[in-house]
Amino acid sequence: MKTKLRILGCLALAAVIAWRLDWHRFREAFARLDPLPWSFAVGLYVAAQIVSGERWRLLARPLGFGGSTVRYVAYYFVGMFFNLALPSSVGGDVARSLYLAGQERGPKGPRHLEAFLTVLAERLSGVLMLAALACAAAPFCPVPLPERVWVGVAVVGAGALVGVGLFLLLPIADSSVNPQSAGRGLRARLTAVAVVYRRRPWLLAGTALLSLAVQALNVAVVAACGSALGLAVPPLYYAVIVPLVTLLTLLPVSINGMGLRELGYTVFLVPLGVEPAEAVGLGLLAFAATALPALGGAFVMTFGLQKRDAALFRGEQELRPLFEVPDDEPVGGDPDQGRARQPPTAA
């Protein structure tokens, strides 16, 4: 049902954009397209995904997952392909967690919950750095920012502060939790994982820097696409609006942010003198720059993964055990975890 609503949302947004679009100016914008900066944008996006794979590997290691950077990057491309090709409840992040869970199994099989939490931690790190980038770039932008942009920056900045505060307070609310002997409930496991990361401030700082690099590369992707269209937009202005548009596309009203992306660039670029048709073209061109590398995920699935890896994803029924928490399934890779509170005879 949610997928159908998202499809309807995409169609509705596309219809509104097509109805209001000046098609003559749209064709003119693409008639002067320079393919060289766009090709550079594709390369920048590939580089961003490689850095993202390394960030994910670092965050997965404290929870007991091994593997090389190459394997995590391969899984990342598989997730990109699922995001692009399957408009369903099986998103790319879930697909990545399923592959990772099958990489190193616990005593009771794949560790779905821990794998999913590594993906969640990686995503949250990226979102926080998106907000930080927008907030840091806004005061130094060489052109006056429209009021709507300042409002967006204030909203994402406040949201980021609330998120960081909740993360810092969660372990304090239950300071007796030991990550090596977490309780049986889902809440206890989530708190234990938060403690694992809280005890590694250098890891959080390092992955935050990687996230900042990823977001800077994503801004450069859009800036290169704007250069391909000949748009006179300062780079720092992109550094402010690209995070806002990216966060806008996370709203669950369309698939892959289609329609929302183009609408966002129109809202934020028109006050700068950019034609609406050019802003829509920028959104489509940026999407194309990210979609092309995502097709590489199909190649990775076909030729780049072991047969055991490729057999892990069987469909939506695999999502069922994602949040099931067996009593003796480990957090942090300790096979004896969960048994500490059982009677000796049960161990």
N, C-alpha and C positions, 0 to 999 in steps of 0.2 A: 504493500500500500504506500509506504514512504517513497519507494522508487517511482511509482506512478505519479505521485504528487510532485516529485522533483522533475520528472519529464514534462509534466504540465507546466511547471514553473519555467523551465527552459523555453518551451514553446511560447508561453505568454510573453516572456522578456524578449525573445527573438522577434515576435510579431510587433511589439511596441517599437523596438529599435528599427525594424525594417520599415514600419509605417512613417516614422519621423525622419528617417535618414534621407539625406540629399545624395541620391545615387550618382549624379553627375560628378559631384566633388569627390565621392568615394572612388570612382573610377580614375579620376585625375590623380588622386593620392597614390594609388598603386601603379599608375602609369609612370611615375617618376621614382619608383622604388629602386634603391641601390642594393643589389643582392649581397655585396661584400660585407657591409655591417651586419646584415641579418645572419649570414653564415658565421660571423664572429660571435653573434648572440647565441647560436646553437652550441658552439664550442664552450662558451662561458657557462651555459646551463649544464653541460656534461661535467665540467669541472666542479660545479656546485654539488652535483650528485655524488661525485667521488669523495668530496670533503664530508658530505652528509653521511656516507657509508662509514667513514672513519669515526665520526662522532658517535654513531650508533654502536660501533664496536666497543668504544671506550665505555659507554654507558651500560653495555650488556655484560662486560667483564666482571663487575662486582657482584652480579647476580648468578655467576657460575657458568656463563656462556663463553666458550672459546671461539676459535676460528680466525682466519686471516681477514685483513681488510678487503682483499679481493672477493671473498665469499660474501661479506656484508654488502659490498657495492653491487654484486650480482643480485642479491636478494632485493636491493633497493630498486634496481631496474625492473625486476619482476613486479614489484609493487607499483611502480610507475605505469607499467603496462596494464595492470588490473584497473587502476584508476581511469585509464584512458578507454579501455575496451569493454569493461563490464559495468554498465550503469545499474548496479544492484547494491544490496546491503553488504555484499562482500567487497569491501574497499581494499585499496592497496596496502594500507597499514595492517589490516587483519591478515591479508595474504602473507605479508612479510613476517608477522608474528607466528603464523603457522609453519612457515619454512624454518624459522629460527628454533621453534619449539621442537621440531623433529631432528634438529642438528645434534642436540645432546639431550638425551632422555633421562628422566628421573626414574626411581624405582617403580613407579606406577605408570610409566609411559611419558609422552610429551609434556613438557612443563608450559602449558598454554598461558597461564596467568602471568608468570614471570616474563615470558617472551613478550606478551602484549604490553606489560609495564615498561619494558625497555623501549619499545616503540613510543609509548605515551610520554616517557621522560624525554626522549629525543625531540618529539613534536613540541612539548611544552618549552623546552630550551629554545627552539626556533621561534616560537611565538613571542617569548619574552624579549628576544633580541630584535625581532621585528619592531616591537613597541619602542625599545630603547633606541633603535636607529632613527625612527621617525621623530622621537622627542629630541634627540641630540642634533639632528640636521635642521629642524625647524627654526631655531633662533639664528642660524647662520645662512639661511637661504638668501641669495642676492636679490630676489624679487619679493614684493609684498605678498604674503600668503592670504588668500581669501578667508573670510570668517568661517566658512564651512570646513576648511582644512584645519584651522586652529581648533575647532570643535572636535574634529576627528582625532587630532593629536591628543587633546585633553582626555578624551574618552579612553583611548587605548593606553595612555600613560597611567590613568587611574586604575584601569583593569589590571595592568601589569603589577602595580604596587599591591593591589589586593591579593593577586595570585602569589606573589613572593611572600607576603605576610602569612597567608594560610599555610604555605609550605613550611615556613619557619616555626609556626605555632603547632603544627600537627604532632611532631614527636614530643614536644613539651607537654602536650595535653595527656600523654601517656608515656612518661619517661621511663617506666619500668620495663617497656618492651625491649627484648633482646632479639636482634635480627637472627641469631643462631638458634633461637628456640621460640619461634613465633607461635601464637595460638592457632586454633583451628578455623576461626571465622575469617571471612573476606576482609572485614575491617582491620583485624589484627595483621593480616598479611600486607595490606596496603600500608599500614603504619610501619611495619617492619622494613618494607622496601624504602620508605621515606627516611627511616633511620640509617639504612645502608648508605644512602646518598648524602645525608646530613653529615656523616662521619668522614666524608671525603671532599672537603672544600676545594682542594686543588683540582680534583676531577671536575667538579662543577664549574670552576673558573676556566679550566682548559676547554671543556666542551662549550662553554658560553662564548669563548673567543672563536671557536670553530663555527658556532652558530652565527656569530657576527660576520665572519668571512662568507658564509653561505648566503646570508641576506644581502651583503654587499655585492656578491656576484649576481644575485637575482635582480638587484637594482640595475647593475650594469647590463644585464640581458635586455631589460626594457629600454634603457637608454640607447643601446645599440639599435634596437628596433625603431626607436624614435629617430635616430640618425639616418636609418635606412629610408624613412619616409620624409626626411628633410625637416623635421620639427625643430623649431628654435626654443628648446626647453632646457634650462640650466640643470646640470647633473644633480645639484643639491635639492632641486625641486622634485626630481624623480626619487631621491632618497627619502623625501617626506611622503609622497603620494603612493609610491609602490607598496610600502607596508600597509597603508590604509586600504588600498584596493585588495591586496592579498588577504587581509583579515576579513574584508567584505565578502570575498568568495567562499569563506568558510561557513557562511550562513546556509543552513540546510534547506534551501528553496530551489536549488538547481543542481545540475550534475557537472562536476569539475568547475563550478563557478561560471559556466557559460551564461552569457547575458549580464550577469552581475559584474563581470570584469569589464566589459565594454561600457556598461552604464557608469561604473566607478570612474573610469578614465575620462568619460565625457563630463561628469560632474566636476572633476577636479582640474581638467585642462581647459575647458571652455573659458573660465575667467582669465586665463593667461593668454587668450587670443587664438587658441587652437580651434579649428573648425570641428564641429561634432562628427563629421564624416571622417576626419583624420584621427580623432580620438578613438572612434570605433575601429578604424583600421589598425591603430596601434594595439588595441586589445586583441584583435584577431591575429596580428602578426606575432605578438608575444606568445599567444597560445600555440601557434604553429611551431615556434622555436622550442617550446617545451614538449610538444606532442611528438615531434620527429625523433628525439632521443628515446622517448618512452616506447617507441616501436622496437627499440633494441631489446626490451624485456622479453619479447617473443623469441628473439634469437637466443638469449641467455637460457630461457626455459627449454628450448629445443636442443641446443648444442653445448651450453656452458655449465649445466648442473648435472650432478650425478643422478642416476636413475632413482635412487632412494629419495633424493630431494624432490625430483619432479613428481613423485608419486604421493607427496604429502598432501597436496591440495586436491580434495575430492568433491568439493561443493559446499553448500551452506550447512550441511549436516555436521561438518567439521567444527562449526562455530559453537555447537552445543556444549562441549566440555571446556570452553574458553575460560569461564569463571568458576568452574567446579574446583573445589579446593580439597583434594584428598588429605587425610590427617597426617600422612607421613611424606607428602611431597615437599621437597626442600625449597627454601629461600636462600639464595647465596650459595647454592651448590653443596650444602651439607646433607648427605644422605641420612644421617641420624636425626635430623631436625624434625620436630613434631612428635618424637618418641620420648623426649625428656620427661614429660609429665605423666607418662603411662606407667602402670605397675611393671615391676621387673619381668613378670611372666608374659606380659604383652609384647615386650621388646624381643 
